[in-house]
Structure formats: structure tokens, C-alpha cells
Amino acid sequence: MRKTLLAFISALFCLALGTSAHAADVKTMSIITMNDTPQLLEVKDGLIKGLAAHGYVEGKNLKVDFKSAQGNFGTAQQIVRQFIGEKPDVIVTITTPTSQAAVAATKDIPIIFTTVTDPLKSKLVPRLKHPGGNASGISDLVPTERQLDIVKEIVPNLKRLGLVYDPSLDNARSTVESVKALAPKMGFKTVESPAMGLNNVPSAGQALVGKVDAIFVPNDTTVYGAFESLVKVAQDAKLPIFTAERRSVQRGAVATVGFDFVDMGKRTADMVDKVFKGTKPGDMDVQYMKDLPNSLALYVNKESAEKMGVKLSPALLKRAAQVF
């Protein structure tokens, strides 16, 4: 009887050890996005695919908690606090506002940010090389001049360019400042139309009708959250819209020079993999997608261009990586 009892206790002990070892092998990742717009969901999908390529499979040795703040910064702060209480191995923040919420809330849990236009101006890191602290990540900054070159090519008589954006967003303001700085030497003036909140996006577009020759939208989670409403305004007014990212071209913008967001997610996964293996985010340089090989490409929407009153040349269509 005693031998049987000892054997039973030994078996329980071994089972407990095995369960503990298995739990230790499971990595935990919390992901927050400001909005669940298509392009941001593509980043998340690319992240999961990239980690699978590194051997981390969701449901096996990877536990993922994904939440959207639905455009509300207060909600983003609440989600971040919840994540901190759960103590994941890493927090991945998609967009600038969620990154700011996380960096402000914890100095201990590793943070990898992505789709952030200007990490320095957003005060996510003090420097780009070996930033120190618990945060690093990837910027989606695109050379604005290359995007404006496409606008000028498609709208050669451009005199006034409308800018629809949410001025409360650091990343959007950063791009707008860049456009305004380039405008004089590129021969056009800018007209700003703020969109504070999703419901104001179509009226911001409508306010530009008859005043500008084209509209440009920077990387802006507010405007992209209601982008189809802006596209309808532009199509009805025969006013071409250009944007700073690829997925919005698929959703109705005329063209952009931009990145593949699934690929951006995979690049983010490379950094998360290093965190899982023990590297501190502060020891990793901030990466810019524009500096990575073959990351930038031209995307156009031929059908939407026609509805907005512009024609895409055969030469431009031939250069495009994708025609929607």
C-alpha cells in the first residue's frame, strides 16, 4: 500500500513538472491596435505569420491576446493597463496612439511598436540607435516627396492640394508638416481640412470640394476608419484622392507609393522573436520600412481613378506593383 501511494505521489510530481515545463515554453503576446481597419489587421496577420515562421504557433506555444481601442484613446489606455496586469512576454502596439499609451504606462514589460510614422516626435524612444528602455519597433514613414511625385504625375495641373487628417494624431501631423514644407518647391499650395472623429471625415472632404484639385490623406487612423465615406464624396465630386498607404488604394484612393502591411507585420515578428529569445527592446535599433530592401512599391486603383475624373497612363500602370 505504501509503495502504491509513493508511486502515485511520484507520478503526480512528474506530471506537475511536465505541466510547469510546458507552461514555461508558451510565450504570451498582447497586441493592441487603435482601429481594426483592414491595413492594421494585415499588420496583425503578418505578425502571426511571421512568428509561425520562427516556430511560435498560436494555440500551441504562443498565446495571443488581441484588442482594438475602436478609435478611442481612453479605451487604449484601459486595454494597456489590462495587458500590464496580465504580464505578457511582450506587448505589440499597432499605430502611434496605442504605442504612446503603452510606453507611458510601463517601463518594465517589453514593447515592440509598429506602423508608427515618427517614433522620435511621438516620444516613444529618445534615439533611434540602441534607444534603451523597454521599447523599440518599426516605422512606416514613407518619403513624402515620392508620394507627391505620383500626385503630380496623375494631376499635372495641381495648384491646390487638400489635406484631410485628424490634427490630434502625431503621425498625421508629422506627414502634413512634410507635405507643407515640400509644397512651395513642387508648385502647389495646401488647404487643410481637419477631421476630428470618424463622423467628421465625410464633411472634411466635402469642405474641400471646389477649392482643391486633389486630396491627400496621411497615415491617419481616424480618416482610414471612415475612408469609404470620403471616397464617395470624392467620386461624386470628381476629385481624386491620394493616400500614404497601400490598403486605402484598394479601398478607393487613386494611388500611393507604400508598403505591404503583411510584410510589415512579418518584420515586426522578427523583432518580437528576438524579445522572446532574451534581447531587450532597448538594445534593438528602430527600423524604418523605407530603408529595407524592396519594401516600397507603387499601387493604383484604375476603376476609382476613372470615377474621380483622372486617367492613369499606360506607362504608370506598367510600373505599378498592383492595379486594383
ChimeraX attribute file (.defattr): number of C-alpha atoms within 10 A of each C-alpha:
attribute: neighborCount
match mode: 1-to-1
recipient: residues
	/A:1	6
	/A:2	7
	/A:3	8
	/A:4	9
	/A:5	10
	/A:6	11
	/A:7	12
	/A:8	12
	/A:9	12
	/A:10	12
	/A:11	12
	/A:12	12
	/A:13	12
	/A:14	12
	/A:15	12
	/A:16	12
	/A:17	12
	/A:18	12
	/A:19	12
	/A:20	11
	/A:21	11
	/A:22	12
	/A:23	11
	/A:24	10
	/A:25	12
	/A:26	17
	/A:27	18
	/A:28	18
	/A:29	20
	/A:30	23
	/A:31	23
	/A:32	25
	/A:33	28
	/A:34	25
	/A:35	23
	/A:36	20
	/A:37	19
	/A:38	15
	/A:39	20
	/A:40	22
	/A:41	18
	/A:42	19
	/A:43	25
	/A:44	28
	/A:45	17
	/A:46	22
	/A:47	25
	/A:48	22
	/A:49	20
	/A:50	24
	/A:51	22
	/A:52	16
	/A:53	13
	/A:54	13
	/A:55	13
	/A:56	19
	/A:57	18
	/A:58	17
	/A:59	9
	/A:60	12
	/A:61	16
	/A:62	17
	/A:63	17
	/A:64	15
	/A:65	12
	/A:66	14
	/A:67	17
	/A:68	19
	/A:69	20
	/A:70	16
	/A:71	19
	/A:72	15
	/A:73	15
	/A:74	12
	/A:75	16
	/A:76	25
	/A:77	20
	/A:78	13
	/A:79	22
	/A:80	27
	/A:81	15
	/A:82	12
	/A:83	21
	/A:84	18
	/A:85	9
	/A:86	11
	/A:87	15
	/A:88	17
	/A:89	17
	/A:90	24
	/A:91	26
	/A:92	26
	/A:93	27
	/A:94	27
	/A:95	24
	/A:96	28
	/A:97	25
	/A:98	31
	/A:99	32
	/A:100	20
	/A:101	21
	/A:102	29
	/A:103	24
	/A:104	13
	/A:105	14
	/A:106	15
	/A:107	12
	/A:108	12
	/A:109	21
	/A:110	26
	/A:111	28
	/A:112	27
	/A:113	30
	/A:114	31
	/A:115	28
	/A:116	26
	/A:117	25
	/A:118	22
	/A:119	27
	/A:120	13
	/A:121	12
	/A:122	18
	/A:123	15
	/A:124	25
	/A:125	22
	/A:126	14
	/A:127	15
	/A:128	18
	/A:129	14
	/A:130	16
	/A:131	18
	/A:132	17
	/A:133	19
	/A:134	21
	/A:135	29
	/A:136	29
	/A:137	29
	/A:138	24
	/A:139	22
	/A:140	24
	/A:141	23
	/A:142	21
	/A:143	15
	/A:144	16
	/A:145	15
	/A:146	13
	/A:147	21
	/A:148	22
	/A:149	15
	/A:150	18
	/A:151	23
	/A:152	16
	/A:153	13
	/A:154	20
	/A:155	16
	/A:156	11
	/A:157	11
	/A:158	17
	/A:159	16
	/A:160	17
	/A:161	24
	/A:162	24
	/A:163	27
	/A:164	28
	/A:165	29
	/A:166	26
	/A:167	18
	/A:168	15
	/A:169	17
	/A:170	20
	/A:171	26
	/A:172	24
	/A:173	19
	/A:174	18
	/A:175	23
	/A:176	23
	/A:177	11
	/A:178	13
	/A:179	22
	/A:180	17
	/A:181	12
	/A:182	16
	/A:183	18
	/A:184	11
	/A:185	9
	/A:186	15
	/A:187	12
	/A:188	16
	/A:189	17
	/A:190	19
	/A:191	15
	/A:192	18
	/A:193	20
	/A:194	19
	/A:195	22
	/A:196	16
	/A:197	17
	/A:198	17
	/A:199	14
	/A:200	18
	/A:201	26
	/A:202	21
	/A:203	15
	/A:204	23
	/A:205	26
	/A:206	18
	/A:207	15
	/A:208	23
	/A:209	18
	/A:210	10
	/A:211	12
	/A:212	19
	/A:213	20
	/A:214	25
	/A:215	25
	/A:216	23
	/A:217	23
	/A:218	24
	/A:219	27
	/A:220	26
	/A:221	28
	/A:222	27
	/A:223	27
	/A:224	26
	/A:225	20
	/A:226	17
	/A:227	20
	/A:228	17
	/A:229	18
	/A:230	22
	/A:231	24
	/A:232	18
	/A:233	21
	/A:234	26
	/A:235	19
	/A:236	13
	/A:237	17
	/A:238	18
	/A:239	23
	/A:240	27
	/A:241	31
	/A:242	26
	/A:243	27
	/A:244	27
	/A:245	28
	/A:246	23
	/A:247	22
	/A:248	27
	/A:249	26
	/A:250	18
	/A:251	16
	/A:252	28
	/A:253	34
	/A:254	30
	/A:255	31
	/A:256	29
	/A:257	26
	/A:258	25
	/A:259	23
	/A:260	19
	/A:261	25
	/A:262	21
	/A:263	19
	/A:264	25
	/A:265	26
	/A:266	22
	/A:267	22
	/A:268	26
	/A:269	25
	/A:270	15
	/A:271	24
	/A:272	28
	/A:273	17
	/A:274	13
	/A:275	18
	/A:276	16
	/A:277	9
	/A:278	9
	/A:279	14
	/A:280	20
	/A:281	25
	/A:282	22
	/A:283	15
	/A:284	20
	/A:285	18
	/A:286	25
	/A:287	19
	/A:288	21
	/A:289	23
	/A:290	16
	/A:291	12
	/A:292	10
	/A:293	7
	/A:294	9
	/A:295	15
	/A:296	19
	/A:297	15
	/A:298	22
	/A:299	28
	/A:300	27
	/A:301	22
	/A:302	22
	/A:303	16
	/A:304	24
	/A:305	24
	/A:306	15
	/A:307	20
	/A:308	24
	/A:309	14
	/A:310	17
	/A:311	15
	/A:312	18
	/A:313	11
	/A:314	8
	/A:315	8
	/A:316	14
	/A:317	16
	/A:318	11
	/A:319	13
	/A:320	16
	/A:321	12
	/A:322	15
	/A:323	16
	/A:324	15
